[in-house]
Amino acid sequence: MSGEMKRRILGIQAFFPDSSACLVEEGKILCAVQEERLTRHKRTRAFPNKAIEYCLKKTNTSLEEIDTVAFPVNPGIYLEHFNSPQSAQPRYRGEIWYSVLNHLMALAPEPLRVTDAAQHIGFAGNGKMHIQYVDHHLAHAAIGFYPSGFQEAAILSVDGFGEKDCVMFARGRGQRIEPFFRQEFPHSLGCFYLTMTEFLGFTPNSDEWKVMGASSYGRPEVYYETLLSLFKFKEMGFELDLNYFNFYNFHRPLNYSSKLLELIGPARRSGEEMTQRHFDIAAATQKVAETVLFRLAAQLYEKAGLDRLCFSGGVAMNSVLNGKIVTHSPFKDVYIPFSPDDSGGSIGAALYVAHHLKGMPRQEWTHNYLGPAYAQEEILGELKKFGLTYEVSPDPAKEAAEALCAGKIIGWFQGALEFGDRALGNRSILADPRKPEMKDAVNIKVKFREEFRPFAPSILEECLEEYFEEARPTPFMEKVFTVKENKREDIPAVVHVDGSGRLQTVSERTNPLYHSLIKHFQALTGIPVVLNTSFNVKGEPMVCSVQDAVRTFYTCGLQVLFLGKYVVKKGA
């Protein structure tokens, strides 16, 4: 497009948990960040003012230069379908139209003129910026399909609920996404899982990954048939027996009904000790979710006639389930994006506008390093401001590997911030996977979280088949696979109780510095794996800035902090 202004799309996720913003130019994601990383309010629903400001500043873009604002919810559907959960709450209806407009106008450097409240913001003398409200599941489908590299694929979107749907089947071909089946709320797999999360004493729509982690300690057969009986499968989709649930009724204090208590016994209270019974219920919940998802995948395969699957939506955050799709469904290949949940809605909506509506060229996407980065001089300035003693490392990757071998737990702060829940080697806490005590040390002394929570092995991509069974490249830490039996004793700190690991494959192509660190660790130990978890403590977002990293370092059990080429040590 030489000589022409490039089309830029601003994606916004707001008013639901995990607000975020992104900027897409001619189909390429230039940058993206979650609002929580900048405000330090975990899972914030607030309008992402700081995230938008970051994206505009990073790309030297003014609001007047934005071609389209994409929003991953269509509020008009709420007005047409009052059976959807949000329709019962005024703030989720047509007010979303005006909320988006009002917040954008507040960001502008000079007064804006609203010319058509439903669709446009007018900039005095500068034409119009279009606001495109994208169907929620189409946004999930877009982030699942367009970055996949597949020219055609079956698309499955499954979450708690969108405007009115919980499940969507679609075909993706080239720039087009064509839905052909939708299952309406309240027959929701995502809401079943969040209800069981609450039943087990955790926070629903937040702590589902705790249930997933706990499931490995349980015996699924104890409650599996009982919970599965709540689902009735149809030719397309399923029905959920709503007598056991209240999640569709916003006037009820709990998501489960008294009938569920009669069926499987009393619920666990928050903070109560996890008993074997609780672990058994978690295991059955996980197995039921897998059974339902695999049935949906089989239905989709039969109707779509394609052997590649793009899976997205909140349920696609379940990495245990994800790792089993290829072996438990007819699909030969599965792509799951780096942020399939609602935080990725900003990116999904922007990509849908870019490709489906405007026909922009697609790009395969192999990393999630889309957020703020800090130059070496910025890091040095912050260290001096805090009056910290530091060293300058000629080879941070080599020195970090040596620190891990010496038994240190380190903070690793490099390059651009990751988008999504998974730290993939730029905002990570790292430890030696050979030492079994590292699991408890990181959980209790560093992360301050439950002891049953597993950690991820980051492995050199070229060594994947040596350590994992039936595994495929997993760059986004999105799938769990079984660790080969003869390798489990080599990396006990990252092997879960069931012999599995939620792995991240690290390639030199996508993250050369992190790859170099693991390569140095391999040279020292013979093991091409490190323990990796996100750089944050319980209840806080992943660190974004140098200040965040330093504060977290000094308030937990980390021993060494690598910030670019600078090294800070406790007690130095």
C-alpha positions in Angstrom: 0.0 0.0 0.0 2.8 2.3 -0.9 1.8 6.0 -0.7 -1.5 5.1 1.0 -2.5 5.4 4.6 -2.4 2.0 6.2 -5.6 0.8 7.8 -5.4 0.5 11.5 -8.0 -1.3 13.7 -8.2 -0.7 17.5 -9.6 -3.8 19.3 -11.2 -3.2 22.7 -12.3 -5.8 25.3 -14.2 -4.1 28.2 -17.1 -4.3 30.7 -16.4 -8.0 31.2 -13.4 -9.6 33.1 -10.0 -9.2 31.5 -10.2 -5.9 29.7 -7.6 -5.4 27.0 -6.7 -3.5 23.8 -4.8 -4.2 20.7 -3.8 -2.4 17.4 -3.9 -4.3 14.1 -2.4 -2.8 10.9 -3.3 -4.3 7.6 -4.0 -7.6 9.3 -0.8 -7.7 11.5 -1.0 -7.4 15.2 1.3 -4.6 16.1 0.8 -4.6 19.9 -1.7 -5.7 22.6 -1.9 -5.5 26.4 -4.3 -6.4 29.2 -5.5 -3.5 31.3 -4.7 -5.4 34.5 -1.0 -5.3 33.7 -1.0 -1.5 33.7 -3.4 -0.7 36.5 -2.4 -3.7 38.7 -6.1 -4.6 39.3 -6.3 -8.3 38.4 -9.0 -9.3 35.9 -10.4 -5.8 35.8 -13.6 -5.1 33.9 -12.8 -1.4 33.5 -12.6 0.3 30.1 -9.0 -0.2 29.0 -7.9 3.4 28.9 -4.3 2.7 29.8 -4.1 -0.2 27.4 -5.5 1.9 24.5 -3.1 4.7 25.4 -0.2 2.3 25.3 -1.2 0.9 21.9 -1.6 4.4 20.4 1.7 5.6 21.8 3.6 2.5 20.9 2.5 2.8 17.2 2.6 6.6 17.1 -1.1 6.6 16.2 -3.8 9.1 17.0 -7.4 8.2 17.4 -8.1 10.2 14.2 -6.0 7.7 12.3 -8.0 4.7 13.5 -10.0 3.2 10.7 -12.3 1.0 12.9 -12.8 0.3 16.5 -13.7 -3.4 17.0 -15.6 -4.6 20.1 -16.1 -8.3 20.8 -19.7 -8.1 21.9 -22.8 -7.1 19.9 -25.1 -5.3 22.3 -27.9 -5.4 19.7 -28.3 -9.1 20.3 -29.1 -8.5 24.0 -32.0 -6.4 22.9 -33.3 -9.1 20.6 -32.9 -12.1 23.0 -34.0 -11.3 26.5 -33.3 -14.9 27.6 -29.6 -14.3 27.6 -28.1 -13.8 31.1 -27.0 -10.2 30.5 -30.4 -9.1 29.3 -31.6 -9.1 32.9 -29.0 -6.5 33.8 -29.4 -3.0 32.3 -25.6 -2.3 32.2 -25.2 -5.2 29.7 -27.9 -3.9 27.2 -27.9 -1.0 24.8 -25.8 1.1 27.2 -22.7 -0.8 26.0 -23.1 1.2 22.7 -22.9 4.5 24.6 -20.3 3.3 27.0 -17.8 2.6 24.2 -18.5 5.9 22.6 -18.2 7.9 25.8 -14.9 6.3 26.9 -13.4 6.8 23.5 -14.4 10.5 23.4 -12.8 11.0 26.8 -9.5 9.7 25.4 -9.5 12.1 22.6 -7.3 15.2 22.9 -10.1 17.5 21.8 -13.9 17.4 21.8 -15.5 14.8 19.5 -18.8 15.0 17.7 -21.1 12.0 17.9 -22.8 11.7 14.5 -24.4 8.3 14.9 -24.4 7.0 18.4 -24.9 3.4 17.3 -22.0 3.2 14.8 -19.7 6.2 14.5 -17.7 8.8 16.3 -17.1 11.9 14.3 -13.9 13.8 14.5 -14.5 17.5 13.7 -13.1 18.0 10.2 -11.5 14.6 10.1 -14.2 12.2 8.9 -15.5 9.3 10.8 -14.2 6.3 12.7 -16.4 3.3 12.4 -17.2 1.2 15.5 -17.8 -2.5 14.7 -19.6 -4.6 17.3 -18.5 -8.2 16.6 -20.5 -11.2 17.8 -18.7 -12.6 20.8 -18.2 -16.1 19.5 -17.0 -14.8 16.1 -14.3 -12.9 18.0 -13.3 -16.1 19.7 -13.3 -17.9 16.3 -11.2 -15.2 14.7 -8.3 -15.4 17.2 -8.6 -19.2 16.9 -8.5 -19.3 13.1 -6.7 -16.4 11.6 -3.3 -16.8 13.3 -3.3 -20.6 13.0 -1.6 -20.8 9.6 -4.5 -23.1 8.4 -6.0 -22.0 5.1 -9.2 -23.9 6.0 -10.3 -25.5 9.3 -13.2 -26.4 11.4 -13.7 -23.9 14.2 -15.1 -24.7 17.7 -15.9 -21.9 20.2 -17.0 -23.0 23.7 -17.3 -20.8 26.7 -19.7 -19.8 29.5 -21.8 -17.6 27.3 -21.7 -14.8 24.7 -24.6 -12.6 23.9 -26.9 -15.6 23.8 -24.7 -18.6 22.7 -22.4 -21.0 24.6 -21.2 -23.1 21.6 -20.5 -22.2 18.0 -19.5 -24.5 15.1 -18.0 -22.7 12.0 -15.8 -23.3 8.9 -12.9 -21.1 8.3 -11.6 -20.7 4.7 -9.1 -18.0 3.7 -10.4 -14.7 5.1 -13.9 -16.0 5.8 -15.5 -17.5 8.9 -18.9 -19.0 8.4 -20.9 -20.3 11.4 -23.3 -23.1 10.9 -24.5 -24.1 14.4 -25.0 -22.3 17.6 -26.1 -23.6 21.0 -27.9 -21.1 23.2 -27.5 -20.4 26.8 -28.2 -21.8 29.4 -27.0 -25.2 28.1 -23.4 -24.3 28.8 -20.3 -26.5 29.4 -18.4 -23.4 30.6 -21.1 -22.7 33.2 -21.2 -26.3 34.3 -17.4 -26.1 35.0 -17.7 -22.7 36.8 -20.6 -24.1 38.9 -18.4 -27.0 40.0 -15.6 -24.6 40.7 -17.9 -22.8 43.1 -19.1 -26.1 44.6 -15.5 -27.0 45.4 -15.1 -23.7 47.4 -13.2 -21.7 44.7 -14.1 -18.5 42.9 -16.2 -19.2 39.8 -15.1 -17.7 36.5 -11.7 -17.3 38.0 -10.3 -20.4 39.7 -11.3 -23.1 37.2 -7.6 -23.9 36.7 -7.5 -24.9 40.4 -10.1 -27.5 39.7 -8.2 -28.7 36.7 -5.0 -29.0 38.8 -6.8 -30.7 41.6 -8.4 -33.2 39.2 -5.2 -35.2 38.9 -5.4 -36.1 42.6 -8.8 -37.7 42.4 -10.6 -40.8 41.2 -12.9 -39.7 38.4 -15.0 -42.9 38.4 -16.5 -42.1 41.8 -18.7 -39.3 40.5 -18.3 -39.5 36.7 -21.5 -41.3 35.7 -23.5 -39.2 38.2 -22.3 -35.9 36.8 -22.4 -37.0 33.1 -26.1 -37.9 33.6 -26.8 -34.2 33.8 -26.0 -33.9 30.1 -28.3 -35.1 27.3 -26.5 -35.3 23.9 -28.3 -34.4 20.7 -27.3 -34.7 17.1 -25.8 -31.3 17.4 -24.9 -30.0 20.8 -26.4 -31.1 24.2 -28.9 -30.1 26.8 -28.0 -29.6 30.5 -30.4 -30.6 33.2 -31.1 -27.2 34.7 -32.7 -28.5 37.8 -29.3 -28.9 39.4 -28.1 -25.4 38.5 -28.9 -21.7 39.2 -26.2 -20.0 37.1 -28.9 -18.8 34.6 -30.8 -17.0 37.4 -29.0 -13.9 38.5 -31.2 -13.5 41.6 -29.8 -16.7 43.2 -26.8 -16.4 45.4 -25.2 -19.7 44.3 -24.7 -21.2 40.8 -25.8 -24.7 42.0 -29.2 -25.7 43.4 -30.1 -27.9 46.4 -30.7 -30.8 44.0 -26.9 -30.9 43.3 -26.3 -31.1 47.0 -28.7 -34.0 47.2 -27.0 -35.7 44.3 -23.3 -35.5 45.4 -23.4 -34.2 48.9 -22.3 -31.0 50.7 -20.3 -28.4 48.9 -16.8 -27.4 50.2 -16.5 -24.1 52.0 -13.8 -21.7 50.9 -10.7 -22.3 52.9 -11.7 -25.7 54.0 -9.2 -28.5 53.6 -9.4 -30.4 50.3 -10.4 -34.0 51.1 -10.2 -37.0 48.9 -13.9 -36.6 48.2 -13.2 -33.1 46.9 -10.4 -34.3 44.7 -12.7 -37.1 43.3 -15.4 -34.5 42.4 -12.8 -32.3 40.7 -11.6 -35.4 38.7 -15.1 -36.3 37.7 -15.8 -32.7 36.7 -12.7 -32.6 34.5 -13.5 -36.0 32.9 -17.1 -34.9 32.2 -15.9 -31.7 30.6 -13.5 -33.7 28.4 -16.3 -36.2 27.4 -18.7 -33.4 26.4 -16.0 -31.5 24.5 -14.9 -34.6 22.6 -18.5 -35.3 21.6 -18.8 -31.7 20.3 -15.6 -32.1 18.4 -16.9 -35.3 16.8 -20.2 -33.6 15.8 -18.3 -30.7 14.3 -15.9 -33.0 12.3 -18.9 -34.9 10.8 -20.6 -31.7 9.7 -17.6 -29.6 8.7 -15.8 -32.2 6.7 -12.4 -30.8 7.6 -9.6 -32.5 9.5 -8.0 -29.5 11.2 -9.5 -27.9 14.2 -9.2 -24.4 15.7 -10.5 -24.4 19.2 -11.2 -21.2 21.2 -13.4 -19.7 23.9 -12.9 -19.9 27.7 -13.1 -23.7 27.8 -10.0 -23.8 25.6 -8.0 -22.5 28.6 -8.3 -26.1 29.9 -4.9 -27.4 29.0 -5.5 -30.9 30.2 -8.4 -31.2 27.9 -6.6 -29.6 25.1 -3.8 -32.1 25.1 -6.2 -35.0 24.5 -8.2 -33.6 21.6 -6.1 -35.1 18.8 -6.1 -38.6 20.5 -9.8 -38.4 21.4 -11.3 -36.9 18.3 -11.1 -37.4 14.5 -9.1 -34.3 14.0 -5.5 -34.7 12.9 -4.3 -31.3 14.0 -5.5 -28.8 16.6 -4.6 -25.1 16.9 -5.4 -23.2 20.2 -4.5 -19.5 20.3 -2.4 -17.9 23.0 -5.4 -16.2 24.5 -8.6 -18.1 23.7 -10.5 -16.6 26.7 -12.2 -13.2 26.9 -8.9 -11.3 27.3 -8.2 -12.2 23.7 -11.5 -10.7 22.6 -9.9 -7.4 21.6 -7.6 -9.2 19.2 -10.3 -11.5 17.9 -12.6 -8.7 17.2 -9.9 -6.7 15.4 -8.8 -9.7 13.3 -12.4 -10.4 12.3 -12.8 -6.9 11.1 -9.4 -7.0 9.3 -9.8 -10.3 7.5 -13.5 -11.2 7.3 -14.9 -7.7 6.7 -12.0 -5.9 5.0 -10.2 -8.8 3.3 -6.7 -7.9 4.7 -4.0 -10.6 4.3 -3.6 -13.1 7.1 -0.4 -13.8 9.1 0.5 -16.9 11.1 1.3 -16.0 14.7 3.8 -17.9 16.8 4.3 -15.8 19.9 2.5 -13.6 22.4 5.2 -11.0 23.1 3.0 -8.0 22.3 3.2 -5.7 25.3 5.5 -3.1 26.8 9.2 -3.6 26.6 11.9 -1.7 28.4 15.3 -0.5 27.0 18.4 -1.2 29.0 18.8 2.5 29.8 15.2 2.5 31.2 16.0 -0.5 33.4 19.2 1.1 34.6 17.3 4.4 35.4 14.8 2.5 37.6 17.5 0.6 39.4 19.3 3.8 40.2 16.1 5.4 41.3 15.5 2.6 43.8 19.1 2.8 45.0 19.7 -0.9 44.3 23.0 -2.7 44.0 23.3 -4.5 40.7 25.7 -6.2 38.4 26.0 -6.1 34.6 26.1 -9.5 33.0 27.9 -10.0 29.7 25.7 -13.1 29.1 22.4 -13.1 31.2 21.2 -16.4 29.7 24.4 -18.2 30.8 24.5 -16.6 34.2 20.8 -17.4 34.8 21.4 -21.1 33.9 24.3 -21.1 36.4 22.1 -19.6 39.1 19.4 -22.3 38.5 22.0 -25.0 38.8 23.1 -23.5 42.1 19.6 -23.9 43.4 18.4 -20.3 43.0 14.8 -19.4 42.2 15.1 -16.4 39.8 12.9 -13.7 38.3 13.4 -13.4 34.5 12.4 -10.0 33.0 13.2 -9.6 29.3 11.8 -8.1 26.2 8.1 -7.5 25.5 5.4 -8.5 28.0 3.4 -11.5 27.1 -0.3 -11.2 26.3 -2.6 -13.7 28.0 -2.3 -15.7 31.2 0.9 -17.7 30.3 4.4 -16.4 30.9 6.4 -17.7 28.0 9.9 -16.7 29.0 9.8 -12.9 29.2 8.0 -12.3 32.5 8.8 -15.7 34.2 9.9 -17.2 37.5 12.3 -20.0 36.8 13.8 -22.9 38.9 15.7 -26.1 38.5 13.2 -28.9 37.5 15.7 -31.6 38.7 15.1 -30.8 42.3 11.7 -32.1 43.6 11.7 -29.6 46.5 11.5 -26.8 44.0 7.8 -27.4 43.5 6.9 -26.7 47.1 9.5 -23.9 47.4 8.0 -22.0 44.5 4.4 -22.6 45.5 4.8 -21.7 49.1 7.7 -19.3 49.4 7.4 -17.5 46.1 3.9 -17.7 44.7 2.0 -18.2 48.0 -0.5 -20.6 46.5 -2.0 -24.1 46.9 0.5 -26.9 47.2 -1.4 -29.1 44.6 -0.8 -26.5 41.8 1.6 -27.8 39.1 4.3 -25.9 37.2 5.1 -25.9 33.5 8.2 -27.4 31.9 9.7 -25.1 29.3 11.6 -27.4 26.9 13.7 -26.9 23.9 11.5 -27.6 20.9 14.1 -29.9 19.3 14.0 -32.1 22.5 10.3 -32.5 22.7 9.9 -36.1 21.5 12.7 -37.2 23.9 10.6 -36.2 27.0 6.9 -36.3 26.1 4.6 -38.9 24.7 2.4 -38.1 21.6 3.4 -34.4 22.0 3.4 -31.7 19.4 5.0 -28.2 19.4 3.2 -26.3 22.1 4.5 -22.7 21.9 1.7 -21.2 24.1 1.8 -23.6 27.0 -1.7 -24.5 25.9 -1.6 -28.3 26.2 -0.8 -30.9 28.8 1.0 -34.1 27.7 2.3 -37.2 29.5 6.0 -37.1 30.5 7.8 -40.3 29.3 8.2 -42.7 32.3 12.0 -42.9 31.9 12.3 -39.1 32.1 10.1 -38.4 35.1 12.9 -38.8 37.7 15.0 -36.3 35.7 12.5 -33.4 36.0 10.3 -34.2 39.1 9.5 -30.6 39.9 7.5 -30.2 36.7 5.8 -33.6 36.6 2.3 -33.5 38.0 1.0 -36.3 40.2 -0.5 -38.1 37.2 2.8 -38.0 35.3 1.8 -35.1 33.0 3.2 -31.7 32.3 1.7 -28.5 30.8 4.6 -27.8 28.5 5.9 -24.9 26.5 8.1 -25.7 23.6 10.7 -23.0 23.1 12.2 -22.3 19.7 15.2 -20.2 18.9 13.1 -18.5 16.2 10.5 -17.0 18.5 12.5 -16.4 21.7 16.3 -16.7 21.1 17.3 -15.4 24.6 15.1 -17.8 26.5 16.1 -20.6 24.2 19.8 -19.7 24.9 19.1 -19.9 28.7 17.6 -23.4 28.4 20.5 -24.4 26.1 23.0 -23.3 28.6 21.1 -25.2 31.3 21.2 -28.3 29.1 25.0 -27.9 28.7 25.5 -27.8 32.4 23.0 -30.5 33.4 22.1 -32.6 30.4 18.5 -31.5 30.9 16.8 -29.3 28.2 14.0 -28.2 30.5 13.5 -25.5 33.1 10.6 -24.9 35.6 8.6 -21.9 34.4 5.7 -20.0 36.0 4.4 -16.5 35.6 6.2 -13.7 37.4 3.6 -12.7 40.0 2.4 -13.7 43.4 -1.1 -15.0 44.3 -3.8 -12.4 43.7 -1.7 -10.1 41.5 -1.3 -9.8 37.7 1.9 -10.8 36.0 4.5 -8.1 36.3 4.7 -5.6 33.5 7.2 -2.8 34.4 10.6 -2.8 36.0 9.0 -1.3 39.2 6.5 -4.2 39.3 9.4 -6.8 39.0 11.5 -5.1 41.7 8.6 -4.9 44.1 7.6 -8.5 43.6 11.2 -9.6 43.9 11.5 -8.1 47.4 8.2 -9.3 48.7 8.6 -13.0 47.9 11.2 -15.7 48.1 12.9 -15.0 44.8 16.7 -14.9 45.2 18.1 -13.4 41.9 16.4 -11.0 39.5 17.5 -10.6 35.9 16.3 -7.4 34.3 17.7 -7.2 30.8 21.5 -7.4 31.3 21.3 -6.3 34.9 21.3 -8.7 37.8 20.1 -8.0 41.3 20.7 -10.4 44.2 19.1 -10.6 47.6 21.5 -9.4 50.3 23.8 -7.7 47.9 
